[in-house]
Amino acid sequence: MNKIEKLPIKAIIGLGNPGKQFENTRHNAGFLVLDALADKYGANWQVRDNKEVAEVVIGGKKVILIKPQTFMNSSGKVVPSLLKQGIKAENILVVHDELEKAPGVVDVKVAGSHRGHNGLRSIIEQCGANFVRVRIGIGRPVHKEDVGEYVLSNFSYDVSEFVDSAIDVIETLLD
Protein backbone atom coordinates (compact mmCIF):
# COMPACT_ATOMS: atom_id res chain seq x y z
CA MET A 1 0.00 0.00 0.00
CA ASN A 2 2.88 2.36 -0.71
CA LYS A 3 1.16 3.96 -3.70
CA ILE A 4 -1.83 6.03 -2.61
CA GLU A 5 -2.83 6.46 -6.26
CA LYS A 6 -3.44 2.70 -6.58
CA LEU A 7 -5.96 2.51 -3.75
CA PRO A 8 -9.49 1.77 -4.92
CA ILE A 9 -11.43 4.41 -2.98
CA LYS A 10 -15.16 3.61 -2.96
CA ALA A 11 -16.36 5.78 -0.06
CA ILE A 12 -15.38 9.16 1.35
CA ILE A 13 -16.42 9.95 4.91
CA GLY A 14 -16.32 13.59 5.93
CA LEU A 15 -16.11 14.12 9.66
CA GLY A 16 -18.17 16.73 11.43
CA ASN A 17 -21.13 17.33 13.71
CA PRO A 18 -24.71 17.65 12.46
CA GLY A 19 -26.74 20.77 13.10
CA LYS A 20 -26.73 24.43 12.11
CA GLN A 21 -24.77 25.48 15.20
CA PHE A 22 -21.75 23.42 14.03
CA GLU A 23 -21.89 24.25 10.31
CA ASN A 24 -18.84 26.49 10.05
CA THR A 25 -16.79 25.15 12.94
CA ARG A 26 -13.26 23.81 12.67
CA HIS A 27 -14.44 20.31 13.59
CA ASN A 28 -16.69 20.35 10.50
CA ALA A 29 -13.88 20.67 7.96
CA GLY A 30 -14.78 17.23 6.58
CA PHE A 31 -18.43 18.18 6.09
CA LEU A 32 -17.43 21.43 4.34
CA VAL A 33 -15.23 19.55 1.87
CA LEU A 34 -17.86 16.90 1.12
CA ASP A 35 -20.58 19.53 0.64
CA ALA A 36 -18.35 21.32 -1.89
CA LEU A 37 -17.50 18.03 -3.61
CA ALA A 38 -21.20 17.12 -3.89
CA ASP A 39 -21.95 20.60 -5.30
CA LYS A 40 -19.13 20.35 -7.83
CA TYR A 41 -20.36 17.00 -9.13
CA GLY A 42 -24.07 17.80 -8.95
CA ALA A 43 -24.92 15.22 -6.28
CA ASN A 44 -27.89 15.41 -3.96
CA TRP A 45 -27.76 14.41 -0.31
CA GLN A 46 -30.17 11.80 1.01
CA VAL A 47 -30.68 10.84 4.64
CA ARG A 48 -30.18 7.12 5.27
CA ASP A 49 -30.24 5.80 8.80
CA ASN A 50 -27.49 7.62 10.72
CA LYS A 51 -25.87 9.40 7.77
CA GLU A 52 -26.29 11.74 4.81
CA VAL A 53 -25.25 10.05 1.57
CA ALA A 54 -24.56 11.25 -1.96
CA GLU A 55 -23.06 9.46 -4.95
CA VAL A 56 -20.61 11.04 -7.38
CA VAL A 57 -18.43 9.90 -10.25
CA ILE A 58 -14.86 11.18 -10.02
CA GLY A 59 -12.21 10.08 -12.49
CA GLY A 60 -14.63 7.54 -13.90
CA LYS A 61 -15.15 5.93 -10.48
CA LYS A 62 -18.41 5.85 -8.56
CA VAL A 63 -17.81 7.05 -5.02
CA ILE A 64 -20.19 7.27 -2.06
CA LEU A 65 -19.93 10.47 -0.02
CA ILE A 66 -20.95 10.10 3.62
CA LYS A 67 -21.55 12.63 6.37
CA PRO A 68 -22.21 10.81 9.67
CA GLN A 69 -25.13 12.33 11.58
CA THR A 70 -24.11 10.76 14.89
CA PHE A 71 -21.81 13.52 16.14
CA MET A 72 -18.03 13.28 15.94
CA ASN A 73 -17.38 10.77 18.73
CA SER A 74 -19.64 8.18 17.09
CA SER A 75 -18.65 8.72 13.45
CA GLY A 76 -17.68 5.06 13.08
CA LYS A 77 -21.32 4.00 13.30
CA VAL A 78 -21.53 4.55 9.53
CA VAL A 79 -18.83 1.96 8.82
CA PRO A 80 -20.76 -1.34 9.35
CA SER A 81 -23.10 -0.50 6.44
CA LEU A 82 -20.03 0.03 4.22
CA LEU A 83 -18.50 -3.27 5.33
CA LYS A 84 -21.77 -5.05 4.45
CA GLN A 85 -21.43 -3.61 0.92
CA GLY A 86 -17.95 -5.09 0.62
CA ILE A 87 -16.22 -1.75 1.14
CA LYS A 88 -13.14 -2.43 3.26
CA ALA A 89 -10.98 -0.02 5.25
CA GLU A 90 -8.54 0.35 2.35
CA ASN A 91 -11.47 1.51 0.17
CA ILE A 92 -12.33 4.35 2.56
CA LEU A 93 -11.01 7.90 2.54
CA VAL A 94 -11.73 10.04 5.59
CA VAL A 95 -11.61 13.86 5.44
CA HIS A 96 -11.05 15.45 8.84
CA ASP A 97 -9.72 18.42 10.77
CA GLU A 98 -6.14 18.17 12.06
CA LEU A 99 -4.87 20.12 15.08
CA GLU A 100 -1.23 19.31 14.32
CA LYS A 101 -1.25 21.06 10.94
CA ALA A 102 -1.19 24.81 10.34
CA PRO A 103 -4.52 26.35 9.36
CA GLY A 104 -5.42 25.58 5.76
CA VAL A 105 -2.67 23.01 5.17
CA VAL A 106 -4.00 19.88 3.42
CA ASP A 107 -2.14 16.59 3.34
CA VAL A 108 -2.67 12.87 2.90
CA LYS A 109 -1.85 10.09 5.30
CA VAL A 110 -2.37 6.36 4.91
CA ALA A 111 -3.19 4.40 8.07
CA GLY A 112 -1.89 5.35 11.51
CA SER A 113 -3.36 6.10 14.90
CA HIS A 114 -6.17 8.48 15.80
CA ARG A 115 -3.78 10.79 17.73
CA GLY A 116 -6.60 11.83 20.04
CA HIS A 117 -9.14 12.61 17.30
CA ASN A 118 -12.37 11.00 18.52
CA GLY A 119 -13.95 10.77 15.07
CA LEU A 120 -10.94 8.81 13.79
CA ARG A 121 -10.92 6.72 16.98
CA SER A 122 -14.54 5.72 16.34
CA ILE A 123 -13.83 4.73 12.73
CA ILE A 124 -10.72 2.77 13.72
CA GLU A 125 -12.78 0.85 16.30
CA GLN A 126 -15.09 -0.29 13.48
CA CYS A 127 -12.67 -1.18 10.67
CA GLY A 128 -9.08 -0.79 11.81
CA ALA A 129 -6.68 2.00 10.85
CA ASN A 130 -5.84 0.97 7.27
CA PHE A 131 -7.72 3.80 5.52
CA VAL A 132 -6.61 6.97 3.73
CA ARG A 133 -6.98 10.33 5.46
CA VAL A 134 -7.13 13.79 3.91
CA ARG A 135 -6.17 16.00 6.82
CA ILE A 136 -7.24 19.65 6.96
CA GLY A 137 -5.00 21.74 9.18
CA ILE A 138 -6.86 23.88 11.71
CA GLY A 139 -3.93 24.75 13.98
CA ARG A 140 -3.97 24.30 17.71
CA PRO A 141 -4.92 26.63 20.55
CA VAL A 142 -2.16 27.81 22.88
CA HIS A 143 -3.53 25.89 25.88
CA LYS A 144 -4.36 22.18 25.65
CA GLU A 145 -7.42 22.61 27.85
CA ASP A 146 -8.93 24.92 25.19
CA VAL A 147 -8.99 22.25 22.44
CA GLY A 148 -12.66 21.30 22.93
CA GLU A 149 -13.87 24.88 22.67
CA TYR A 150 -11.42 25.62 19.83
CA VAL A 151 -12.56 22.82 17.50
CA LEU A 152 -16.20 23.78 18.06
CA SER A 153 -15.60 27.45 17.26
CA ASN A 154 -16.05 29.01 13.83
CA PHE A 155 -13.18 29.39 11.40
CA SER A 156 -11.48 32.77 11.68
CA TYR A 157 -10.45 32.74 7.99
CA ASP A 158 -11.88 32.00 4.55
CA VAL A 159 -12.23 28.24 4.17
CA SER A 160 -12.60 28.20 0.38
CA GLU A 161 -8.86 27.81 -0.18
CA PHE A 162 -8.49 24.65 1.92
CA VAL A 163 -11.76 23.26 0.57
CA ASP A 164 -10.47 23.70 -3.00
CA SER A 165 -7.09 22.19 -2.06
CA ALA A 166 -8.76 19.19 -0.43
CA ILE A 167 -10.93 18.62 -3.51
CA ASP A 168 -7.82 18.77 -5.72
CA VAL A 169 -6.13 16.14 -3.51
CA ILE A 170 -9.20 13.89 -3.56
CA GLU A 171 -9.52 14.16 -7.35
CA THR A 172 -5.82 13.29 -7.72
CA LEU A 173 -6.27 10.22 -5.52
CA LEU A 174 -9.22 9.05 -7.63
CA ASP A 175 -7.83 9.74 -11.13
Secondary structure, 3 states (H helix, E strand, C coil): CCCHHHCCCCEEEECCCCCHHHCCEHHHHHHHHHHHHHHHCCCCCEEECCEEEEEEEECCEEEEEEEECCCHHHHHHHHHHHHHCCCCHHHEEEEEEECCCCCCCEEEEECCCCCCCHHHHHHHHHHCCCCEEEEEECCCCCCHHHHHHHHCCECCCCCHHHHHHHHHHHHHHHC
